[in-house]
Amino acid sequence: MISPKFREESRETTFLQKAVLLHQIRIMEFDKDLITGLEIEYDSGSIPPPFSNVYRLVLDWSTEDLTAELILHYTDREELSEQEILDEGFTLEDDYSATLTLDSAWKQPVFRLLKATKWNSKQLKDEGISLALIEKDQKDSKPKIPVDQEGWKLMGQDLIQAIYETNKKEAPLQIQFRVADSDSIKDGKITVHFSSRKVLFLSGQIQRELNWEYAIQLMKLIFMPDYNYEIAKEEAGKKRGVYLECGDGFWHELGKGVTNIDSDYDAVSKMREGFEALLKD
């Protein structure tokens, strides 16, 4: 016969197990009322300097505001000369730290990604992202490894760019393009505001907001090919063709000054199609 004491202890154990399980399920499903913040830590690992870096990004939405604290450090640069760093397009002062309030437009994208996140039971080795979920009234949280490393790397990059723009460290990204044929010349300009998570398209007197995800995919296409600056021009061409200026004042012609790096993926043609579609809408 089971003693009343043992039965009571078993009942308490079962209750605690259920409570722990319920708590874990809530964490997995992501309850934004329970989780009030997020700490992202990233290590680029074996990437060589001057590109290699580590950062720590803490987000806090415990109030109506979305606050962010960033500490970014570029590693192993002592192995390079100052000129080698500058030749790669960096500066000698790329380390950065800031604490500020981000536009609330970033809340839902972060929440969506957290809700969709599955966790890896393995430990992070060498490079990648780990996440610590900050619970209400709890300061310490054990880091967790998301299975979707790429998705969180992109989110981290976007949030850092939003911090740069919000803090006036960098201006919004602007892309200009021209589609010229035998009948007409049409110009377009895309301005990507990471600070507010908005993308504006301007062509003549027409201005409209583009879908964020669509615009970001187009930006990826733009920075995928190889650009030949030896034949770049300071003005857009007028002959039949598609021309592009990536924010540095130099115009490139698609198919001549802009060529595919990967022979299995025609990014240049997809980019051209994207520009033409924007001008037709």
C-alpha positions, 0 to 999 in steps of 0.5 A, a space after each residue: 500500500 502506498 503511503 499518503 506521504 509518498 502519494 502527496 510527494 508524487 503529486 507535488 513532483 508531477 505538478 512541478 514537472 508539469 509546471 516546468 514543461 509548461 514553462 518550456 513550452 511557453 518559451 518555445 512558443 515565445 510569449 512576448 509578455 513573458 520574454 521581455 528582451 533578447 541578447 544576441 552574441 555573434 562570433 565570425 570565427 575563421 573569417 580573416 581580418 579585417 572582416 572578422 568581428 564579434 558583437 553583443 546586441 541586447 534588445 529590451 521591449 519590457 516597456 513600450 519602447 524597443 531599446 538596443 545596446 550594441 558592442 561591436 569589435 573587429 578582431 585580429 587587425 593587429 596582423 594587418 597594416 593600416 593600409 591593408 585595412 583601408 584597402 578593404 574599404 574599412 577605417 581604423 576606427 570601426 569598433 562601435 558601441 551605442 545604446 539607443 531606442 529603435 523604431 518600434 517597426 522592428 518589434 514584430 520582425 524580431 517577434 516573428 523570428 523568435 516565434 519560428 525559432 527552433 533550438 539546437 541541442 549542440 554547443 556552438 563551435 568557433 562561429 555563429 550566433 547564440 541567443 539568451 532570452 530575457 524573461 520578466 523579472 529574471 536577469 540571467 538566462 542560459 544562451 541557446 543556439 538557434 537552428 536557423 543561424 543564417 536567419 539570425 545573422 541577417 537579423 543581427 546585420 539589419 538591426 546593427 544597420 538600423 542602429 547606425 542610421 538611428 545614431 546618424 553614424 551612416 546615412 540610408 542606403 541609396 541605389 539609383 538606376 536607369 533603363 534606357 531603350 530606343 524610345 525612352 530613358 527612365 530613372 529610378 531611385 531606391 532609398 532603404 531606411 533601416 532606421 524605420 524599416 521602410 523602403 522608398 522608390 522614386 521615379 519622376 514625380 511618382 513615389 511609393 513605399 516598397 515591400 521590405 522583404 522584396 526590396 531586401 532581396 533586390 538589394 542582395 541581387 545588387 551586391 552579388 555580382 562583380 563591379 569593374 570600376 576601371 570602366 565605371 562612369 561618373 554619369 549614367 549612360 544614355 545608350 540602350 542598356 541598364 545602368 546602376 549607381 550603388 551610392 558611391 557616385 560611379 555608374 556601371 552598366 549591367 552586363 559590361 561593368 557588372 558581371 556574374 560571379 557565379 556562372 550557375 546563377 544569373 544575378 545580373 538578369 534578375 536585377 535587370 528584371 527587378 528594375 524594369 518591373 519597378 518602372 512598369 508598376 
